[in-house]
Amino acid sequence: MARAITRVEKRIPTQAQRQEESFGDILRVLSENRESVVAFLDIMKELHQSGLFDIVQGVLKNKHEIGKVGFEFIQVAGIPSMLKNGIVAMQFLSKLDPLKVQMILSGLSNGLEKATSEEDSHTSVWGIVKALRDPEINTTVTSLLGFLRGMGEELNKDKAEVKRDIHEK
């Protein structure tokens, strides 16, 4: 019969043994990935020779000064206002019905074509009154009046109300 185990000896490696084991692991991984490591080192060599590392090092050492200059540029260039206007424009575009926009833009294109192609450059007052009986002109004038009415409503709003509308959306 076998003898009972009464004492367990735990093997604790020394610092030198741990370093040797780590070094062996690194060498094994390097040898398994030789092509990748060589390609990576070649890329690093090219980056160093081109001076990119010097540029990156300079940027990292002067990051606070570069940040200050960047923030000053942002303020001077009016970028915060541009961003706010861009957001408001995107909100506006998201409210538009694509079908209506297509109809208006097609009508605008067709109207510009007719305006530049007609030779009659003078219309009398009576001619304008007669033209209002034309269904296409009547539709356009009615749409234009609706546009002007809606735009006037928004322009007559209090500034506080407009700011509230911006922040709600």
N, C-alpha and C positions, 0 to 999 in steps of 0.2 A: 504494500500500500504506500501511497505517496504521503509525503510529509506536509502538514498544513502550513499555509503561508501566514506568517504572523507579522511580518514587517514589509512595507512597500517602500522601495527606494525610488524617489522621484529624481529624474535626471534634469538638472538645470544647466543649460549651456552657458559657457563663459562669453564675455563680450567678444573676444576674438573668434570664437566658434560661430556666434551669430553673424558677425561681419563676413566671415568666410562663406557661410550659407547664403547670405544676401547677395554677395558678389557672384556666387555660383548661379543663383536664380537669374540675376541680371544678364550674365554671360549666356545662359541657356536661351532666354527670351531674345537677346540680340542675335544669336546664331540662327534661331528659328525664323526671324524676320529680317534677315540680312539685306535683301533687296530694298525693302521699305526704309530701313535705317539709312542705307547708303543714299537713296533718293532724297530723303529728308535732309541729310547732311549736305548734299549737293545744293539743295534749295537754300539752306541757311548760308552756305558759302556765297552764293550769287547775291542774296539779299545784303550780306555784309559788304561785298565788293561794290555794290551799287550805292552804298551809303544810306540805305533805308534804316538800318539799325541806329545809325548816328542821329537821324531825324527823329525816330521814335524815342530814343533816349533823351534827346533835347526836349521833346514835347512832354515827356513824363517828368523831367526835372523842373520844368517851368509851367506845370499844369495850372497853378494858381494864377499866375500872371496871364496865361492864355485864356483862362476862364473869365477873368475880369474884362479883358479886351473883347471877348466874345459877347458878354452881357452888355457892355457898352454899345457894341455894334448893333445888337438886337434892339436896344432902346432907341438909338439914333435912327436906324433904318425904319422904324415904325412897324416892326414885325408883329408886336402884340395886336395893334389895330388891324393889320392885314389878316391875322389869324381870326380875330373876331368877325371881320367882314366876310371871310371865307366861310365861317360856320353859319352866319346868317344867310349867306347865299345858298349854301347847301340845304338849309331848312326851307328856304323859299322854293328851291327846285324840287324838294321832296313833296311839297304841297300841290305842285302842278300836275294836272291830268295829262299824260302823254298824248292822248288823242286830241285834246284841245290845243296843246302846243303845236302839234303837227298841222292841225287845221289853220291856226293863226300864221305859222311860218310859211305854209304853202300859199295862203292868201296874200301875205306880204310879198312873197316872191312874184306871184302872178300880178299883183297890183303894181309893183315896180316895173315889171316888163311892159304892162299896158301904159303906165305913165311915161315911159321913155319912148314908146313906139308911136303914140298918137301925134299927129301933126298939128292938130288944133290946139293952140296954146292960149286961146282966150275963150272964156265962157261968160255969157251975160248973166245977170241976176235971174232973168226969166229962165235961162237955160239951166241954172242951178235948181230952181223950183221944179222944172219939168224933170230934171234928173232924179229928184227925190222920189218920183213915182216909179222909177226903175227898181225892181225887187232887189237886185244885187247891191245897188247904191244904198237903198233904204236899209238893208240888213247891215251894211258896213257902218252907216251913220248911227244906227241903233246900238250896234256893238261898241262903237267909239264912245257914245254917250254913256253907256253902262260902265265902260272902262274909266272914263273921267269921273263918274259918280263914285265908283268904288275907290279910286285913288284919292279923291277929295275927302272921303270919310276917313281914310287912314292918315292923311296929312293934317286933318283937324284934331286928331287924337292928342291928348296931353302927353308930354315926354315921359312922365312917370308911368303912364299906362303902357307906352311902347317898351320901356325898360322891363316892366313886369312881363309883357308878352315874350320878350327875348329870353328871359330867365326861366320861364315856364316850359319852354320847348326844348 
